[in-house]
């Protein structure tokens, strides 16, 4: 797969045909890999929701001086359109993701990186954000090299699919090259998204610091993932083979 580097707002819309971004090729090339596919949400999941990045999306707008209004508006759009960004794009500004100072907020996460390195599954990002935002977050956290591909929202696409719509999940399956019967997991901070994942036959892990009984498993933070799905952890021998010099 040809890797497309997107650096400006204009490039996003020039890159409409690009539907996945993978370091090691697209998921459709992984025909013989029957390992489970671990789909990871990005925002408020791979980093703590305490950063309030979903609220910071609106800071480039005229109503940024009204934080209470901003928070209420984002919540309204989230309920009405499935994600706040869809409402913001429809009524305000198409490049809200690009305005965030992510590099000043998110830092390299060696604990997360170590955990992902111990997972014996194909790891695929599945986000309602656009591609540049997703890439920036993964780079800030220091885990880009561990993500096989990204299924994201193309904001230039009319009525673009997004979670919790089932068409978004079907798109993620297509992008990743999932085969019938292949085991799929989703880690997400949204209860709605986990409920739909369960309806799709996936194993759902609700990642939230608040109490939850949604999904197959619940974790407070992403670092706790292997505590609830130990079957995804590489066996000791497999890890040693990977680091053993030739």
N, C-alpha and C positions, 0 to 999 in steps of 0.2 A: 504494500500500500504506500502511496506517495504521501509523505508527511507535509501538511500545509502549515506554515508558520503565520499566525495572525497577530498583527501588532497594532493595527489601528481600527477605528470604528468602521471605516469604509471597507476594510478587508473582510469584516464579518459578513457583509452582504454580498461581497464578491465571491464568497466561499460557500454559497448555498449548497452545491453538490456534495460538499464534504459533510459526512454524517458521523464519522468516528475519527478519533485521533489516537493512534497506537504507536508505541515506541518499537514494538517487535512485530509489527504487521497487524492486519485486521483479524478480528475474531473468526471470520469466515475462512481464514487460512489454517485454523487450528482443528482440522478435521479429525485427527487421530487422538486428540486430547479429551479424554472422557472424565477428567477430574471435575469436581463440582465447580460451579461459577459463583463467586462471591461478589454480589453487586453492592457497592458502597455508595450511599448518599454522601454528599460533600459538606454543604453548609449546615452548621449547627449539629453536625454528626462527627466529622473528623476533627473538629475543634469545638471548644465549649460554647454553648449558646450565650454565655455571659459576655461575650464580646459584642453582642447586639449588632452584628454586621447587617442583619436584615433591616434594622432601623437606619443604619448608616447609609443604606442605598439611597435614601431620600435627601441626603444632606446637600446635594447640588441644586436643589429646587428652591423656589421662592418661599415655600412654606416651611423651610428648615428652621426658622425662628420660632416655630410653634411645635415643640417636641410632642406634646400630648396629641395634637391634631395629626401629626405625622404617624405616630404609633397607631392611632385609631384608624387612619386611612389605610395603612399597610395591613392591619387586621381585616378590615372590610374587603380589601382586594383579595386577600388570602382566602377568605370564606367564599367570596363571589366567583373568583376565577381559578381557584385551585392553588394559586401562589401569588404573593404580593407583586412580584415582578411583572406579571401579565397585565395587571391593572395599571401599574406605573407606566408600562410601555404603551398601553392603549391610549391613556389619557394625558401622559406627561412627557416622557423622554425615553428614547430607544436605547440610550447608552448608559443607563443607570449603573450597570455592573462595572463599567470601566472607570467610574468616578471614585471608587473605593480605594483608600490608601492601605491596601492589604499588606504590603511589605513592611509597613510601620506597625502593624497590629499582630500578624501571625508570625510565629517563629518556628525554626527547625524543631521537630519533635522526634528525638531519638528513641523514645519509648514506643511510640506508634510505629516507627520504622522497623524496630527490632521485632515487634509483634507480627507485622505484615510479612517480614522475611521468614518467619516460622510457620507460615500458613501454606498448606499443600492444597492449593486451589488456584483457579484462574481468577485474578482480581480485576474487576471491571467497575469503573466509576459510572454512576447512574444519577444524574443531577437535573434539576430544573433550571440551573444557571446556564449561561451561554458558555461557549468554548473558551474564550480568553480568560474569563473569571475562573472557570474550573482549573485551567492550566496554572494560573497564578497561585491559587490556593495550594494545589498539589506541590508546586515548586517551593512555596514558602515553608511548607511542612517537611520538605525534604524527602518526599515519597514518590515523585514522578516516575522514577525508574522501576517502581514496583507495580505500576498500574498498566495493564495490558491495553486498555482502550477506554474511551469515554463516550457515553451516550448522553447528549446534552440537548438543550432547547435552542433552536435556531429562531431568534426573535424576528427575523425577516420573513419567516414562513407564516402565512395566514393561518390563524387558529392552530398554532404549533402544538403538537402533542406534549403533554406534561403530566407527571404524577399528580393526582391519583388516577388519571384516566388510563384505562386498560390498553389503549392504543400505544401509550408510552412504554408500557411493559413489553408489549409485542415487538416494538421497535428495538428495545434493549436486547431481547432474545435474538432478533435478526442480526443486529450489529455484532453481537458476541459470538454468533455462529452456534448457539445452543442447539443441541440435538434433542429429539423427543425422548423424554425420560431422564434427561440429564438433570442432576440435582442442582437446584438453584437456591441461593440464600440472598436475603436483602437485609442490610442494616440501615435503618432510617430513623430520624427523630420524629417523623410525622406518623401519628397513629393511623390516619387515613391511608397513608401509603403502605403501611404494614398490613392493614386489613385487606387491601386489594392484593397484595403479594400472597397472602394466605389463600385468597380466592383463586389465584393463579396456580396454586399448588406449590408455592415456594415456602421455604422456611423463613419466617419473619422474626427479626430481632429488633425490638423497639429500644432505641438508644435515647434515654431521657433521664435527667437527674430527678425528676418527679416520679411519684408512684404510678405504676402502670400494670395492667394485666392484659395488655394487647399483645398479640403475636405469640409465637412459640416460646420466646425467651425475652427477657428484659434486662438491660444493662444501664448503669448510670452514665458510663463514659465508654468511648470506643476502646480504650485500653483493656477493658474487661472482657472483650469479645471471646477469647479462647477459654474463658472460664465457663461459658455456657455452651460453646460448640467445640469441645476438645477434639472431636473427630476430625477437625480441619487442621490440626497441628501436625507438622511433620514428625515422623518417628525419628528417634535419636540417630539411627544409622543413616537415614536420608540426609540429615543435616551435616553429618560428618563427611559424607561422600561429596557434598557440594563444596566444602571448604578445603578438602584434601588436595594438595598440589599434585600436578601430573608428573 
